[in-house]
Each structure stands twice: as C-alpha cells, then as structure tokens.
Amino acid sequence: MVKKKENMPYLERDVSWMYFNRRILQEATRKHIPLLERFSFLGIYSNNLDEFFRVRVATQSRIAECRDKLASEESEKATKIIKQINKLNSQYSLEYEHSVKIVTEELRQEGIFLVKDNEVTEEQLQFIRQYYRDHLNGFIMPVWLSAIKMLDNETDESIYLGIKFHYTTGGKRTATEYAYLELPVSVVGRFVCLPDCDGKKYVMYLDDVVRCCLPLVFEGLGLRDFEAYSFKFTRDAEMEIDNDLRTGTLQKISKGVKSRKRGQPLRVLYDASMPKDLLKRILKRLDLDQLDTVLASGRYHNHKDFMKFPDFGRKDLKYPAWYPILKKELDGPESILTKIQQRDRFIHVPYHSFDSFIRVLQEAAMSPLVKSIKITLYRLAKESKVVKALIGAARNGKKVTVSIELLARFDEASNIYWSKRMQEAGINVIFGVEGLKVHSKIMHISMTKGPDIACIGTGNFHEGNARTYTDCMLMTASRRIVKDVDAVFGFIERPYNPVTFKELLVSPNVMRNRFVSIINEVIRKSREGLPASIKIKINHITDRMMVKKLYEAAEAGVEIDLLVRGNCSLVVRDNPRIRITGIIDRFLEHSRIFIFTVGNEERVFIGSADWMTRNLDNRVEVVTPIYDPDIKAEMKRIVEYGLRDNMQGRIVDGMGENNFRFKEGDTPFRSQEELYKEYYNENECYTAPQAGQTNPGEEGTDDV
C-alpha cells in the first residue's frame, strides 16, 4: 500500500465529486443544449447533491465526530474535507440559483411562463382554488411546531413549507403561530399546469399553488397574514445493518432499509427570506450538529423535480429522439445462441438495443438445448423483463441461479421484492458474499450441444439504465473465458474455497495485482525505448495505489489518456503525459474500457470495476479481455471518440475549473452523436425510424 507520507498529488474523492457535479451544472447554461434538457440537468445536479450528502457527507461526518484517539488523524482529515465541501457547496449554490433564473427567463421567451403565487390573475386564482378542492384537499395536513419536539418522523425526500401566521379576534391580531406542512408532490407532482391564455403556456410550482390556498387549508380557524417559506433537509442514509449472525441476510437488509428514515439530518436548505423566528424553530427541531450544513437558498428546493418538468408538447425544446438500433447480426430467425457460439458478439447500449440481450435470455429460457442459467443482478427495472425471463426459465425446467445484491444503494427494497418473487418460482437465489458486494455483471448459460455461453458487461442488466447509460456487453463462447465466468459463480456460492482465474481479472481475488502487473510491464517496455500508452474509459479513479501507478507510468514516458466521468484523484495540471477528459452529455457515460499498448501489441479489457478501493478490494468485480479483432477495434473507437470530444469534454486536471476542450478554430466533435451516426449507418438504418424520429445523419453540430 502507498505510505501516507509519500509526496504524491492526490485529490480527495469527495472534493473531486463536487467538481464532477459542477460539470453537470454547467450544462444548464449552454446555449446549444435544448432548453428543456437544461432543466433536466438542473434536476440531475440537485438529485445528485441530495444523494451525496445522504451518503458521502454522512460518512465523513461520522468519522469527524469520532472521539477515539486512535482515529484522531482520520477525524481531523474528515473535518477538513467537510469544510471544503461546504465551501464549494456555497459557491455552487449561487451558480445554481443563477442558472435557474437564466433558464426560467429563456422559457418565458418560448411562451412558457413559470408564475408565482403573487403573479396570478383572478381567473387563474379561481382555477387554482378549484384545483385544490379537486386534487389537494385532504392530502395537506399542517402540523403545529409547538406540538412537536423533533421532525424525526418526516422524510427527506419531500419539500416542506414553514408557515407563520396570526390569530385574530375582532379584527385585531392577538397571537403569532407557526406550523409546517409537507407538499404532496408524490400525489400530484411538483408542477401544476394552468389554463393557456393568448397562446401562452402557464405553469406553477406546487409550492405556490399551496401558498395561494393557505386560507382554504386553515379555513375556520380565524387566521390571517399567512407567510410560507420552503425548506428541505437531508438525512444520513447509511443503513444501520444488524450484525447479529442469527439474523438472516434478507432480514438484516430489510431492517436496514427501514432504519433510513431515522437517519440524523445533516443538511438544511431554506428560503433566505424566511423570518428568523420561524427559521429558529425549524432548526431547533432538526437537532443539527456543528459540522452540518445550513444553507440559505432560493425560494424553491428539491429541484430534482425539474427532471419531470412538463414539456407542453414542445419537442423542439428537447433532444431529437435517438432510438436504439437493433444490430442486424443479432436479429433474424436464426438462433441467437448459435450465433454467439459461432463467434463473439457485443452490444453498446443505449446506441444498440438492449432487446438483443433480452432475446438471449428468452431463447435460453425456452431452448431444449439449455440446461442452466446463472446470473448476477445488482439493479433491476421496476417491471423487469430480465426477471420475468428467468422465472420463465425456471418454470420450463431449467436450473436457474441468481446472485442478487441486496445492498445496491437505494434499490434494496426493489431487490428484496424481486428476490422473493424468484424464490417463489423455484429459482436458487443467492444473497451475495458476506462482507462483499457482488457488483459484477455476468451471466453463464450451460448448453447440451456446443460450447457454453457467457455474457460479461460493464453495466447492470437493467432495461431502464440501458436507455440512458452507455455500457458494453460481450457475448462469448470462448471456453477459457466461459470457464472462468462459471468459476466466479462458484466463488460467490463458496467464497472460502480456493479458485484461480486464467482469463478474467476478478476482485477481490486477483484484479488489483493483475492491473498493477500489466502497468508494470508497460512501464518496463517504455523504459526499454518502445512506444507505450495507456487509454482508459472509466467512471472513477480514486484508489491511491492505482493513482500512484499512473504517475509512475507517466514518469517512465508512457502516454496516458483517461476518460473519467466522475471522481478523479489525479492532479495533472503540470503533467504533460497525463490527459484526462470528463464528458457530460445526453447519455450517462458508464462503460469501463482498458487499453494497454506497447509497440504494436494491444491488450483490451472491459468490465464492471472502477479503480476505487471498494471495487478492487471489497466487491466481486469481473473484467474480461477482448480477443475478437472487430470488437477490439470497436472498444478502441469508443475511447478514441471520447478523447476527441471537444463539445462535451472538459479538462479534468484536479483543479475543478472544468474548462472545455473546444478551442477557436477547432472542428466541433461530439462523441455520442458521432457514435450514433456510425452505428446507424453501419446497420443500414436497420431499425426503421419511428414516428417523429430524426435521422441523426441529417443534423449538424452546433458551435460552442
């Protein structure tokens, strides 16, 4: 392991994450991004920040509050990180409010008006009051602040209005009272569309609709002069997992999910215009600690709802539709399993249709040539076609084994539900390895005729994710790879039995050492005078050992190009041999591709693992080599296009400036758009354009 005193530039993971989320915020003000998509980026930024505070800041807070003398160094470090986060959060929140203002104003220029409660006409007010009676009455229940000691029964997924008002007797003010209420967003949504007028569209925040209706909410109580200010808070979402060995894994996770609502608040956002007396009463009932975040903000919170902002049928204000392309080679009447046995196949979602993988599963569920199916599941769609195919396979007499990860953060409840459904269907459900998350994306199909088949991916077997996340999947009958995949399932079922892997890089067993060994070989060859390079597309690089190896490789003359979507702990402003690009675009970059080149020799890998300590040491991850020349060329093209991206690619140097790669005079190049065009043309428009689809080959690329 790397010594702590080693002089190595290293950016802390959580500070790096703040820089990453700011890249998402930047998209909201870029003129070439369709207006309603910019609203969506604002929502993504807000949602990301909520989860970050629930999980990462919560973890740092626990460390900072630790009073154990043996942990004093870590506690001091965590305190410093929290202060850095809070400083950046305050800065970015101002940028966020400014971005919301800009986008809202541009919306008005398009004839769509987001109106406040004090801007409505008498006709609109009548509509709002009727809307309250028809849709909101009974779903709003104020609570007197004087009646409770703590807000410990409230969820942090909601927005609240803090209310100040006065009792009146004989027309005179007699007393001031305070209350709060939860906005029923889950019932009616966050935005309420008002009737059109003179060809213009009008919409209101639910917050303002309720403000207009407060006299109806408190009707008959003799109250007047209502003031309402929004606030929200974020709880610690780290689950309290019961370590009692007598409790089954399923029961432990179920209890942990329920414990989330009891997490301590650690961040509060409130309307900066909220009166001090009301704010004081709310903060007192949240019982905050010294290091917790209390931030004055704008009039509205929980902007994750921007992701569901009404589009009013304005397709011109959204991205043109890119429909998934069905690869010709994976379609047709022939057996898709036989096609995979003949040669390696791959799909790159969401450019390619995930239905090709569903077809593999469905054929395997019905084919008399299939004996068994084994698969790892990490996240699942709400109505999972994957699970339905597996249940069908079990009912058709196949032996089906599913390793499902119950600790997939925020998807635990869904995974528990599906695991019970699968057990009821006779599927052998394995709840992972004690102490290790099973994060690998693998499937093994045992055949009675011909070689067995394996699928190895970079992302979850999840139809929803496959529409928005870029992920690659290898489908192969290579005996050595398939044998190793089967061995991974053996390790998951019997983690204490010795196992070796000849082809796959598997963590926590050998992946770290194998990657280090490969980099060492590249370094050695570079020092011998051979041209050497490392090109990696990945989500996160924060593991200190891997960061050190990249620095070491650069010092040895190795040219290093990285595509890193999220956390990146390298600081490379003054390192000419390490170039890092972060891409934010319409699809979330999620695939992990590793290319190591010495001279004319190239080694290409794909898999589920990022270079974080958790992935290399504390999870079951699988990375596979790519041998098929065509698939290897495709992986190289994906990485090369990303490195060329000067439209959506930012310079990631560890300084947080997120400067764009585009320079005056450059030819604009947008990697996701170019990839889709080429896939579309390679399949000769095999997937017919659906109604309203725009051929991407007919679109130009806007200048920056």
GULOTOR-418904 format. One record per residue (C-alpha): y, z, x negated. Coordinates in steps of 0.001 Angstrom, whole numbers, plus 500000, padded with zeros to 6 digits. Example, Ala and Ser with C-alpha at 12.3 -4.5 7.8 and 13.67 -1.06 7.14 Angstrom:
! residues 2
        Y        Z        X
   495500   507800   487700
   498940   507140   486330
END
This chain:
! residues 704
        Y        Z        X
   500000   500000   500000
   503612   499480   498941
   505266   502511   497404
   508227   503824   499344
   510433   503972   496252
   509864   500300   495453
   513115   498333   495364
   512259   495691   497946
   514740   494395   500535
   513327   495429   503889
   514955   495277   507310
   513666   497869   509729
   511663   496385   512587
   513778   497793   515402
   517079   496692   513863
   515590   493233   513400
   514597   493237   517079
   518216   493808   518082
   519168   490712   516063
   516430   488752   517845
   517558   489770   521317
   521084   488752   520422
   519776   485211   519825
   518728   485193   523470
   522187   486396   524476
   523746   483535   522514
   522017   481005   524769
   524029   482231   527756
   527293   480837   526390
   526078   477494   525005
   527603   474610   526921
   524617   472254   526646
   522305   474764   528325
   522194   474199   532126
   524304   476808   533900
   521577   478486   535957
   519353   478628   532867
   522130   480542   531158
   521928   483093   533984
   518215   483317   533260
   518836   484025   529564
   521183   486849   530570
   518365   488244   532694
   515836   487935   529872
   518200   489711   527482
   518669   492585   529927
   514965   492889   530707
   514045   492834   527012
   516542   495588   526284
   515107   497806   529016
   511589   497479   527635
   512832   498001   524076
   514415   501338   524989
   511394   502384   527063
   509027   501817   524169
   510549   501448   520721
   513613   503671   521048
   511428   506224   522841
   509080   506241   519861
   511932   506645   517377
   513403   509444   519492
   510142   511374   519395
   509988   511021   515631
   513638   512023   515234
   513097   515150   517328
   510058   516255   515326
   510728   519608   513618
   507693   519572   511331
   508860   519964   507717
   506177   517519   506561
   507761   514843   508743
   511379   515544   507791
   511771   512278   505858
   510456   510218   508777
   512615   512189   511202
   515738   511520   509162
   514849   507811   508953
   514312   507578   512726
   517670   509252   513365
   519377   506667   511167
   517619   503801   512970
   518642   505132   516394
   522264   505310   515274
   522077   501701   514023
   520559   500603   517325
   523211   502389   519355
   525987   500847   517272
   524578   497340   517733
   523928   498005   521422
   527561   498984   521975
   528728   495819   520209
   526316   493535   522038
   527074   495088   525424
   530670   493896   525093
   529422   490415   524234
   527104   490605   527228
   529851   491542   529683
   531984   488720   528302
   529092   486272   528681
   528530   487313   532305
   532232   486764   533004
   532180   483283   531449
   529032   482148   533248
   530234   483535   536581
   533539   481688   536227
   531758   478429   535419
   529619   478980   538500
   532782   479044   540599
   533759   475700   539120
   530481   474360   540517
   531362   475592   544003
   529177   478708   543883
   531113   481946   544342
   529769   485382   543453
   532053   487519   545624
   532752   491254   545503
   532999   493650   548420
   536826   493604   548329
   536933   489787   548396
   535042   489058   551623
   536645   487541   554701
   536391   489123   558145
   533716   486547   559112
   531695   487350   556001
   532034   491077   556668
   530612   490602   560151
   527658   488712   558667
   527108   491485   556095
   527111   494222   558735
   524587   492291   560815
   522521   491721   557690
   522491   495482   557153
   521221   496105   560682
   518562   493394   560424
   517298   493918   556879
   518592   497095   555211
   518743   499748   557895
   516013   502298   557219
   515481   501203   553609
   518539   503064   552276
   518260   506848   552046
   521104   508702   550299
   520374   511979   548526
   522999   514709   548105
   523436   515547   544426
   523995   519170   545435
   520474   519244   546930
   518567   518390   543711
   518382   519716   540177
   516919   516650   538441
   516434   512920   539022
   512837   513262   537922
   511263   511509   540915
   513277   508316   540575
   512014   505155   538895
   513921   503496   536075
   513182   500056   537486
   515866   500432   540145
   519650   500375   540358
   521461   503321   541881
   524865   503840   543415
   526603   507113   542713
   528827   507877   545703
   531892   510052   546064
   533500   510642   549460
   535326   513163   551566
   534672   515120   554734
   537486   515002   557249
   538394   517372   560064
   541147   516489   562494
   542040   513536   560328
   542525   515734   557231
   540445   515795   554071
   538512   519072   553852
   535911   518668   551112
   534566   516286   548450
   530861   515471   548368
   528617   513494   546026
   525408   511565   546624
   523368   508739   545204
   521127   506076   546679
   518589   503589   545406
   519278   499947   546143
   516287   498393   547985
   516020   495416   545613
   512226   495313   545951
   512650   494765   549708
   515410   492134   549941
   516123   491021   546388
   519242   491543   544313
   521361   488729   545718
   522338   488032   549325
   523462   484519   550268
   526376   484400   552707
   527114   481506   555091
   528559   478360   553473
   532205   477628   554085
   534112   474387   553414
   531237   473059   551327
   531217   476113   549080
   528316   478484   548465
   528811   482244   548579
   526529   484971   547260
   526861   488741   546759
   525170   491380   544704
   523166   493702   546923
   525300   496442   545335
   528402   495054   547034
   526641   494413   550327
   525752   498118   550434
   529308   499082   549446
   530558   497145   552458
   528085   499006   554663
   528566   502603   553476
   530357   503569   556728
   527182   502435   558546
   524882   504260   556112
   526750   507561   556659
   527656   506910   560284
   528292   510019   562407
   528911   512418   559502
   532707   512398   559568
   533070   510883   556101
   535713   508554   554726
   537235   507157   551494
   533910   506006   550068
   533710   505246   546342
   530488   503788   544959
   529635   503142   541299
   526411   501767   539928
   524267   503363   537243
   520800   502921   535828
   518663   504776   533348
   515670   504011   531158
   512750   506370   530734
   510370   506886   527840
   507427   504618   528734
   504961   505822   526106
   501932   506936   528091
   500510   510419   527853
   496897   509453   527215
   494436   512266   527791
   492347   512754   524625
   489630   514749   526348
   486412   512987   525330
   484803   513985   528611
   487223   511673   530431
   486194   508023   530648
   488467   505342   529217
   489273   503883   532631
   490256   507294   533966
   492396   508005   530877
   494401   504816   531246
   494809   505305   535000
   496254   508770   534383
   498495   507391   531634
   499984   504728   533904
   500827   507380   536499
   502469   509540   533830
   505069   506875   533034
   507297   507863   535919
   507540   511336   534403
   508924   509994   531111
   512194   511528   529968
   515388   509457   530421
   516739   508225   527095
   519378   505641   528036
   522013   505610   530767
   524330   502758   531703
   527130   503465   534130
   530179   501762   535601
   533044   502525   533214
   535339   503148   536187
   533128   505925   537571
   535153   509158   538075
   534408   511824   535504
   533404   514399   538103
   530748   512079   539556
   529508   510998   536118
   529184   514622   535004
   526967   515463   537981
   524691   512461   537417
   524276   513041   533662
   523514   516712   534247
   520567   515750   536466
   519179   513359   533847
   518897   516082   531171
   519691   513882   528163
   519238   514764   524508
   521777   514392   521722
   520325   511118   520414
   520009   509485   523824
   522255   506562   524709
   525029   506982   527276
   526986   503764   527548
   529942   502870   529748
   529327   499382   531027
   530366   496951   533733
   530268   497118   537496
   526691   495784   537749
   523472   496687   535950
   519834   495587   535811
   520784   492015   535121
   517119   491144   534730
   517596   490032   538348
   519543   487045   537015
   516130   485514   536341
   515793   485202   540133
   519336   484096   540883
   519356   481657   543857
   519644   478025   542801
   521078   476692   546105
   519038   473536   545557
   521156   472623   542522
   518501   471100   540291
   521295   469620   538195
   522099   473159   537026
   518552   473793   535760
   516350   472287   533076
   514751   468972   534099
   511114   469536   535061
   508555   469069   532294
   505177   469003   533993
   502117   469946   531909
   500328   466899   530526
   496611   466548   531173
   495069   465263   527955
   493095   462081   528556
   490302   463153   526235
   489706   466299   528298
   489714   464582   531682
   487284   462253   533407
   483787   462544   534899
   482019   463382   531632
   481054   466973   530814
   483914   468717   529032
   481372   470995   527356
   479594   467964   525916
   482914   466611   524668
   483550   469852   522790
   480029   469741   521327
   480771   466247   520011
   483986   467191   518170
   486684   469859   518043
   489328   469747   520774
   492644   471508   521228
   495435   472047   523745
   499009   473103   523146
   500400   474786   526251
   502713   474527   528133
   503034   470924   526966
   499355   470372   527749
   497844   471589   530996
   496030   474937   530945
   493777   473407   533603
   491696   471934   530765
   490639   475458   529794
   490066   476391   533439
   487788   473361   533679
   485804   474588   530663
   485304   477924   532420
   484450   476418   535780
   481929   473992   534313
   480380   476796   532282
   480149   478896   535460
   478145   476185   537229
   476271   474306   534497
   472499   474975   534280
   472849   474438   530510
   474935   477603   530098
   473165   480929   529572
   476040   483330   528992
   479806   483663   528657
   481689   486231   526596
   485469   486504   526670
   488300   488839   525659
   491080   489402   528185
   494408   491010   527297
   496774   489985   530106
   495837   488369   533410
   497674   486394   536056
   498196   488064   539433
   495703   485694   541069
   493632   484918   538007
   491661   481661   538040
   490036   482877   534837
   488590   485963   536509
   487529   484015   539578
   485583   481586   537377
   483926   484486   535531
   482948   486110   538827
   481536   482760   539941
   479527   482519   536731
   478034   485969   537318
   477114   485049   540892
   475452   481892   539566
   473158   483989   537408
   474987   483699   534069
   475185   486716   531843
   478916   487422   531639
   480513   489909   529260
   484233   490654   529390
   486144   492775   526923
   489315   493751   528776
   492146   495619   527100
   493362   498410   529344
   496226   499244   527002
   498055   495906   527402
   501505   497411   527832
   502869   497322   531416
   499794   495346   532558
   497427   498321   532599
   497374   498678   536385
   496608   494973   536857
   493840   495062   534255
   492292   498126   535868
   492229   496311   539215
   490555   493220   537779
   488059   495221   535732
   486841   496921   538909
   486560   493559   540673
   484498   492164   537818
   482231   495179   537655
   481547   494848   541362
   480483   491217   540742
   477922   492274   538136
   479954   491421   535029
   479404   493591   531965
   482924   494929   531374
   483723   496491   528001
   486890   498543   527624
   487576   497587   524037
   487111   499697   520942
   488182   503338   520880
   491363   503552   518810
   491778   499757   518513
   493447   497336   520906
   491422   494170   521408
   494188   491606   521083
   492087   488593   520042
   491921   485545   522329
   488339   484310   522065
   485506   483032   524240
   481849   482309   523437
   479597   480093   525593
   475864   480183   524888
   474124   476857   525636
   470453   475973   526221
   470982   472439   524913
   473050   471602   521861
   475291   473966   519881
   477084   476906   521422
   480829   476656   522054
   483794   478869   521185
   487444   478869   522196
   489981   480585   519942
   493622   480816   520966
   496985   482165   519923
   497865   483405   523422
   496366   485070   526466
   494002   483393   528919
   496782   483649   531490
   497862   480781   533745
   501372   482173   534194
   502040   482602   530480
   500601   479137   529860
   503513   477669   531829
   506215   479267   529668
   504650   480380   526333
   503858   477892   523555
   500278   478557   522476
   497493   476622   520789
   493780   476765   521557
   490892   475436   519509
   487703   474470   521365
   484858   474042   518896
   481100   473833   518468
   481266   474353   514676
   478202   476524   514098
   479729   478760   511444
   482875   479451   513482
   480942   479944   516730
   478545   482316   514989
   481482   484374   513725
   483016   484485   517218
   479748   485851   518562
   479787   488426   515760
   483253   489576   516876
   481830   490395   520287
   479037   492276   518519
   481655   494298   516655
   483525   495056   519896
   480332   496284   521559
   479027   498125   518471
   482066   498821   516253
   480165   501073   513855
   477551   498503   512839
   478337   496589   509612
   479375   492982   510190
   480523   490153   507924
   482533   487060   508788
   482184   483849   506813
   484831   481726   508507
   487093   483866   510655
   489803   486224   509477
   489188   489306   511608
   491164   492523   511718
   490845   495369   511141
   487879   494248   509004
   488999   491604   506516
   492134   489815   507749
   494675   491619   505587
   492625   491213   502420
   491862   487562   503175
   495532   486706   503712
   496506   488553   500535
   493755   486747   498624
   494951   483355   499890
   498570   484115   498926
   497444   485339   495509
   495631   482036   494956
   498772   480106   495931
   500805   482242   493507
   498307   481669   490689
   498306   477897   491167
   502111   477827   491341
   502343   479683   488051
   499981   477075   486586
   502543   474424   487467
   501100   472992   490675
   503444   472440   493645
   502749   475175   496178
   504104   476066   499580
   503586   478461   502483
   504601   477480   506012
   504059   479935   508826
   504914   479960   512519
   504609   483484   513886
   506165   485996   516269
   506781   488918   513924
   506651   489756   510211
   507214   493460   509550
   504199   494651   507540
   505513   495879   504182
   502603   494532   502160
   502923   491028   503612
   506706   491107   503142
   506140   492051   499516
   503615   489242   499011
   506085   486662   500328
   508767   487923   497947
   506229   487787   495115
   505227   484242   496017
   508855   483109   496046
   509410   484636   492613
   506406   482627   491392
   508018   479375   492541
   506268   478982   495903
   508417   477267   498538
   508270   479325   501746
   509344   478178   505196
   508921   480518   508140
   509385   480125   511878
   509772   483681   513178
   510623   484194   516834
   511148   487955   516907
   511085   490785   514382
   511518   489778   510760
   511875   492366   508000
   512654   489956   505162
   516199   489885   503807
   516627   486479   502200
   520305   485521   502162
   520217   485222   498356
   516642   483938   498034
   516709   480110   497809
   512926   479728   498075
   512525   481509   501422
   513936   479829   504503
   513495   481426   507924
   514279   479869   511297
   514267   481534   514715
   514009   479245   517756
   515099   480217   521267
   514622   477504   523876
   513269   476849   527367
   509723   477860   526312
   508993   481135   524537
   507650   480365   521056
   504385   482284   520798
   501811   480365   518727
   500744   481624   515302
   500040   478898   512729
   499486   479441   508984
   499608   476597   506419
   498941   477219   502721
   499328   474218   500396
   498574   473787   496682
   498859   470269   495329
   497045   468046   497814
   494895   470845   499214
   495877   472388   502535
   494413   475305   504426
   495444   475605   508071
   494751   478557   510379
   495673   479589   513929
   495088   482876   515716
   496268   485886   517633
   497714   488032   514850
   501280   488598   513760
   501977   490119   510361
   502625   493604   511638
   500723   496688   510546
   499421   497180   514085
   497892   493677   514099
   496369   493847   510637
   495057   497429   510743
   494931   498761   514297
   493854   495852   516506
   490936   493490   516852
   492515   490140   515982
   490988   486747   515173
   492406   483909   513072
   490361   480735   512622
   490526   477917   510073
   491200   474400   511360
   488993   471699   509862
   489363   468697   512181
   491865   466329   510453
   493625   465354   513689
   494054   468938   514870
   495160   470000   511408
   497798   467240   511481
   498934   468438   514886
   499386   472025   513694
   501456   470696   510788
   503589   468617   513176
   504303   471651   515375
   505512   473639   512362
   507459   470767   510804
   509283   470044   514058
   510243   473689   514366
   511610   473728   510834
   513670   470602   511590
   515135   472071   514786
   518913   472169   514343
   519734   472512   518034
   517887   475716   518951
   517026   477003   515480
   519016   479877   513972
   519110   481038   510370
   517226   484338   510125
   518297   485971   506862
   518219   489671   507679
   521975   489930   508242
   521970   489498   512022
   524562   486718   512150
   522146   484201   513745
   524078   481149   512544
   522886   477819   513921
   521247   475318   511622
   523243   472394   513016
   525924   471081   510677
   528576   468496   511373
   527135   465053   510765
   523523   466096   511383
   521379   464133   513797
   520532   466558   516651
   516852   467517   516732
   515355   469797   519396
   511728   470555   518573
   510442   471401   522053
   511978   468285   523577
   510623   466043   520810
   507129   467512   521075
   507045   466976   524823
   508198   463366   524459
   505498   462622   521925
   502711   464300   523898
   503901   462426   526976
   503821   459077   525195
   500515   459764   523416
   498847   460264   526770
   500491   457091   528120
   502064   459077   530962
   498504   460064   531924
   499836   462801   534165
   501818   460902   536796
   505388   462196   537283
   505606   464403   540350
   508406   464259   542885
   511696   464995   541198
   510248   464827   537672
   512443   463357   534977
   510820   461398   532184
   511900   463250   529031
   511862   459955   527161
   514871   458915   529249
   517004   461935   528346
   519396   462189   525465
   520018   465288   523401
   523421   466894   523902
   525505   467548   520834
   526167   471100   519777
END
